[in-house]
Amino acid sequence: MRYLMSILLCLAALLPLKAQNNALATQNAAQTARAEVLLETTEGNIRIALYNETPRHRDNFLKLVESHFYDSLLFHRVIPSFMIQTGDPDSRHAEPGTLLGEGDLPYQLEPEIVPALRHRYGSVAAAREGDDVNPGHLSSACQFYIVTRKSGTPHLDGAYTVFGEVTEGMDVANRIQRHIRDDDDRPVHDVRILRATVVRK
């Protein structure tokens, strides 16, 4: 009987610890849950998960999506086996053949370079101006690109902020990169984001 009571006392002592562990597990799961955005394009849907490790870029991207900023913008620069780029506000009503890529919002983002977040196949990263005019690696407020090279683009690691990854729709990204382009890498036939929505926040 005394032995049974000892076991019961030990179990009773462990119950609060188990509850605490469960609470910690729930908290950790909430912290690691990632916001997700859906891009509905003229070529199909692309789903993007945003990294919690880059909160400035994550929150800025969510804000722009929720304000419908990306709706009707073009993929204005596509390079096969490298990347596809969008987010230039000037592309919304651009005439065919117009040079794009210079449009932006009136602010930039401080870089969030996380060594573990590399330019892998399907990575989503912030575009920016070159080092000659932007030595601080400040990110564009709105332009971003998706890596389409199967082996990634490691030469960009440490220089551009990777803030997400494609979780569904790389087949769509690959179709976009194969479009016929002009001399400025703009698709001859417009490829457009029809609508961007936050599907998980």
Contacts in CASP RR format, 6 or more apart in sequence:
PFRMAT RR
TARGET T0000
AUTHOR 0000-0000-0000
METHOD contacts of the structure
MODEL  1
MRYLMSILLCLAALLPLKAQNNALATQNAAQTARAEVLLETTEGNIRIAL
YNETPRHRDNFLKLVESHFYDSLLFHRVIPSFMIQTGDPDSRHAEPGTLL
GEGDLPYQLEPEIVPALRHRYGSVAAAREGDDVNPGHLSSACQFYIVTRK
SGTPHLDGAYTVFGEVTEGMDVANRIQRHIRDDDDRPVHDVRILRATVVR
K
31 52 0 8 1.000
32 52 0 8 1.000
33 200 0 8 1.000
34 49 0 8 1.000
34 50 0 8 1.000
34 51 0 8 1.000
34 52 0 8 1.000
34 200 0 8 1.000
35 49 0 8 1.000
35 50 0 8 1.000
35 58 0 8 1.000
35 62 0 8 1.000
35 198 0 8 1.000
35 200 0 8 1.000
35 201 0 8 1.000
36 47 0 8 1.000
36 48 0 8 1.000
36 49 0 8 1.000
36 50 0 8 1.000
36 167 0 8 1.000
36 198 0 8 1.000
36 199 0 8 1.000
36 200 0 8 1.000
37 47 0 8 1.000
37 48 0 8 1.000
37 50 0 8 1.000
37 61 0 8 1.000
37 62 0 8 1.000
37 65 0 8 1.000
37 196 0 8 1.000
37 197 0 8 1.000
37 198 0 8 1.000
37 199 0 8 1.000
38 45 0 8 1.000
38 46 0 8 1.000
38 47 0 8 1.000
38 48 0 8 1.000
38 196 0 8 1.000
38 197 0 8 1.000
38 199 0 8 1.000
39 45 0 8 1.000
39 46 0 8 1.000
39 47 0 8 1.000
39 48 0 8 1.000
39 70 0 8 1.000
39 193 0 8 1.000
39 195 0 8 1.000
39 196 0 8 1.000
40 193 0 8 1.000
40 194 0 8 1.000
40 195 0 8 1.000
40 196 0 8 1.000
40 197 0 8 1.000
41 75 0 8 1.000
41 172 0 8 1.000
41 176 0 8 1.000
41 191 0 8 1.000
41 192 0 8 1.000
41 193 0 8 1.000
41 194 0 8 1.000
42 190 0 8 1.000
42 191 0 8 1.000
42 192 0 8 1.000
42 194 0 8 1.000
43 172 0 8 1.000
43 175 0 8 1.000
43 176 0 8 1.000
43 191 0 8 1.000
44 169 0 8 1.000
44 172 0 8 1.000
44 175 0 8 1.000
45 168 0 8 1.000
45 169 0 8 1.000
45 172 0 8 1.000
46 146 0 8 1.000
46 166 0 8 1.000
46 168 0 8 1.000
46 169 0 8 1.000
46 170 0 8 1.000
46 172 0 8 1.000
46 173 0 8 1.000
47 166 0 8 1.000
47 167 0 8 1.000
47 168 0 8 1.000
47 169 0 8 1.000
47 199 0 8 1.000
48 124 0 8 1.000
48 164 0 8 1.000
48 165 0 8 1.000
48 166 0 8 1.000
48 167 0 8 1.000
49 164 0 8 1.000
49 165 0 8 1.000
49 167 0 8 1.000
50 57 0 8 1.000
50 58 0 8 1.000
50 61 0 8 1.000
50 62 0 8 1.000
50 124 0 8 1.000
50 163 0 8 1.000
50 164 0 8 1.000
51 58 0 8 1.000
51 114 0 8 1.000
51 117 0 8 1.000
51 162 0 8 1.000
51 163 0 8 1.000
51 164 0 8 1.000
51 165 0 8 1.000
52 58 0 8 1.000
53 112 0 8 1.000
53 114 0 8 1.000
53 116 0 8 1.000
53 117 0 8 1.000
54 112 0 8 1.000
54 114 0 8 1.000
54 117 0 8 1.000
54 161 0 8 1.000
54 162 0 8 1.000
54 163 0 8 1.000
54 164 0 8 1.000
55 112 0 8 1.000
56 109 0 8 1.000
56 110 0 8 1.000
56 112 0 8 1.000
57 109 0 8 1.000
57 112 0 8 1.000
57 126 0 8 1.000
57 139 0 8 1.000
57 161 0 8 1.000
57 163 0 8 1.000
58 163 0 8 1.000
60 109 0 8 1.000
60 141 0 8 1.000
61 144 0 8 1.000
61 163 0 8 1.000
62 198 0 8 1.000
62 201 0 8 1.000
64 70 0 8 1.000
64 141 0 8 1.000
64 142 0 8 1.000
65 196 0 8 1.000
65 197 0 8 1.000
65 198 0 8 1.000
66 198 0 8 1.000
68 195 0 8 1.000
68 196 0 8 1.000
69 89 0 8 1.000
69 142 0 8 1.000
69 196 0 8 1.000
70 86 0 8 1.000
70 87 0 8 1.000
70 142 0 8 1.000
70 193 0 8 1.000
70 196 0 8 1.000
71 193 0 8 1.000
71 194 0 8 1.000
71 195 0 8 1.000
71 196 0 8 1.000
72 92 0 8 1.000
72 192 0 8 1.000
72 193 0 8 1.000
72 194 0 8 1.000
73 86 0 8 1.000
73 87 0 8 1.000
73 88 0 8 1.000
73 89 0 8 1.000
73 91 0 8 1.000
73 92 0 8 1.000
73 192 0 8 1.000
73 193 0 8 1.000
74 86 0 8 1.000
74 88 0 8 1.000
74 91 0 8 1.000
74 92 0 8 1.000
74 94 0 8 1.000
74 100 0 8 1.000
74 186 0 8 1.000
74 187 0 8 1.000
74 190 0 8 1.000
74 191 0 8 1.000
74 192 0 8 1.000
74 193 0 8 1.000
75 84 0 8 1.000
75 85 0 8 1.000
75 86 0 8 1.000
75 176 0 8 1.000
75 187 0 8 1.000
75 191 0 8 1.000
75 192 0 8 1.000
75 193 0 8 1.000
76 85 0 8 1.000
76 86 0 8 1.000
76 87 0 8 1.000
76 88 0 8 1.000
76 91 0 8 1.000
76 94 0 8 1.000
76 100 0 8 1.000
76 101 0 8 1.000
76 186 0 8 1.000
77 84 0 8 1.000
77 85 0 8 1.000
77 100 0 8 1.000
77 101 0 8 1.000
77 145 0 8 1.000
77 184 0 8 1.000
77 185 0 8 1.000
77 186 0 8 1.000
78 84 0 8 1.000
78 85 0 8 1.000
78 176 0 8 1.000
78 177 0 8 1.000
78 179 0 8 1.000
78 181 0 8 1.000
78 185 0 8 1.000
78 186 0 8 1.000
78 187 0 8 1.000
78 191 0 8 1.000
79 177 0 8 1.000
79 181 0 8 1.000
79 185 0 8 1.000
80 148 0 8 1.000
80 177 0 8 1.000
80 178 0 8 1.000
81 148 0 8 1.000
81 149 0 8 1.000
81 150 0 8 1.000
81 177 0 8 1.000
82 147 0 8 1.000
82 148 0 8 1.000
82 149 0 8 1.000
82 153 0 8 1.000
82 177 0 8 1.000
83 145 0 8 1.000
83 146 0 8 1.000
83 147 0 8 1.000
83 148 0 8 1.000
83 149 0 8 1.000
83 153 0 8 1.000
83 177 0 8 1.000
84 145 0 8 1.000
84 146 0 8 1.000
84 148 0 8 1.000
84 173 0 8 1.000
84 176 0 8 1.000
84 177 0 8 1.000
85 101 0 8 1.000
85 127 0 8 1.000
85 143 0 8 1.000
85 144 0 8 1.000
85 145 0 8 1.000
85 146 0 8 1.000
86 143 0 8 1.000
86 144 0 8 1.000
86 145 0 8 1.000
86 193 0 8 1.000
87 142 0 8 1.000
87 143 0 8 1.000
87 144 0 8 1.000
88 100 0 8 1.000
88 101 0 8 1.000
88 102 0 8 1.000
88 103 0 8 1.000
88 104 0 8 1.000
88 142 0 8 1.000
88 143 0 8 1.000
89 103 0 8 1.000
89 104 0 8 1.000
89 105 0 8 1.000
89 142 0 8 1.000
90 98 0 8 1.000
90 100 0 8 1.000
90 101 0 8 1.000
90 102 0 8 1.000
90 103 0 8 1.000
91 100 0 8 1.000
91 101 0 8 1.000
94 100 0 8 1.000
96 188 0 8 1.000
96 190 0 8 1.000
97 182 0 8 1.000
97 184 0 8 1.000
97 186 0 8 1.000
99 184 0 8 1.000
99 186 0 8 1.000
100 184 0 8 1.000
100 186 0 8 1.000
101 143 0 8 1.000
103 143 0 8 1.000
104 140 0 8 1.000
104 141 0 8 1.000
104 142 0 8 1.000
104 143 0 8 1.000
105 140 0 8 1.000
105 141 0 8 1.000
105 142 0 8 1.000
106 141 0 8 1.000
107 141 0 8 1.000
108 128 0 8 1.000
108 138 0 8 1.000
108 139 0 8 1.000
108 140 0 8 1.000
108 141 0 8 1.000
109 126 0 8 1.000
109 138 0 8 1.000
109 139 0 8 1.000
109 140 0 8 1.000
109 141 0 8 1.000
109 161 0 8 1.000
110 138 0 8 1.000
110 139 0 8 1.000
111 136 0 8 1.000
111 137 0 8 1.000
111 138 0 8 1.000
111 139 0 8 1.000
111 160 0 8 1.000
111 161 0 8 1.000
112 161 0 8 1.000
112 163 0 8 1.000
113 137 0 8 1.000
113 158 0 8 1.000
113 159 0 8 1.000
113 161 0 8 1.000
114 162 0 8 1.000
115 157 0 8 1.000
115 158 0 8 1.000
117 123 0 8 1.000
117 162 0 8 1.000
117 163 0 8 1.000
117 164 0 8 1.000
118 152 0 8 1.000
118 154 0 8 1.000
118 157 0 8 1.000
118 162 0 8 1.000
119 125 0 8 1.000
119 147 0 8 1.000
119 152 0 8 1.000
119 153 0 8 1.000
119 154 0 8 1.000
119 156 0 8 1.000
119 157 0 8 1.000
119 160 0 8 1.000
119 162 0 8 1.000
120 147 0 8 1.000
120 152 0 8 1.000
120 165 0 8 1.000
121 147 0 8 1.000
121 148 0 8 1.000
121 149 0 8 1.000
121 150 0 8 1.000
121 151 0 8 1.000
121 152 0 8 1.000
121 170 0 8 1.000
122 146 0 8 1.000
122 147 0 8 1.000
122 148 0 8 1.000
122 165 0 8 1.000
122 166 0 8 1.000
122 170 0 8 1.000
122 173 0 8 1.000
123 146 0 8 1.000
123 147 0 8 1.000
123 152 0 8 1.000
123 162 0 8 1.000
123 164 0 8 1.000
123 165 0 8 1.000
123 166 0 8 1.000
124 144 0 8 1.000
124 145 0 8 1.000
124 146 0 8 1.000
124 147 0 8 1.000
124 162 0 8 1.000
124 163 0 8 1.000
124 164 0 8 1.000
124 165 0 8 1.000
124 166 0 8 1.000
125 144 0 8 1.000
125 145 0 8 1.000
125 147 0 8 1.000
125 156 0 8 1.000
125 160 0 8 1.000
125 161 0 8 1.000
125 162 0 8 1.000
125 163 0 8 1.000
125 164 0 8 1.000
126 139 0 8 1.000
126 140 0 8 1.000
126 143 0 8 1.000
126 144 0 8 1.000
126 160 0 8 1.000
126 161 0 8 1.000
126 163 0 8 1.000
127 139 0 8 1.000
127 140 0 8 1.000
127 143 0 8 1.000
127 144 0 8 1.000
127 145 0 8 1.000
127 160 0 8 1.000
128 134 0 8 1.000
128 137 0 8 1.000
128 138 0 8 1.000
128 139 0 8 1.000
128 140 0 8 1.000
128 160 0 8 1.000
129 138 0 8 1.000
129 140 0 8 1.000
131 137 0 8 1.000
131 159 0 8 1.000
137 159 0 8 1.000
137 160 0 8 1.000
137 161 0 8 1.000
139 160 0 8 1.000
139 161 0 8 1.000
144 163 0 8 1.000
146 166 0 8 1.000
146 173 0 8 1.000
147 153 0 8 1.000
148 170 0 8 1.000
148 173 0 8 1.000
148 174 0 8 1.000
148 177 0 8 1.000
166 173 0 8 1.000
176 187 0 8 1.000
176 191 0 8 1.000
179 187 0 8 1.000
179 188 0 8 1.000
179 189 0 8 1.000
179 191 0 8 1.000
180 187 0 8 1.000
180 188 0 8 1.000
180 189 0 8 1.000
181 187 0 8 1.000
181 188 0 8 1.000
182 188 0 8 1.000
END
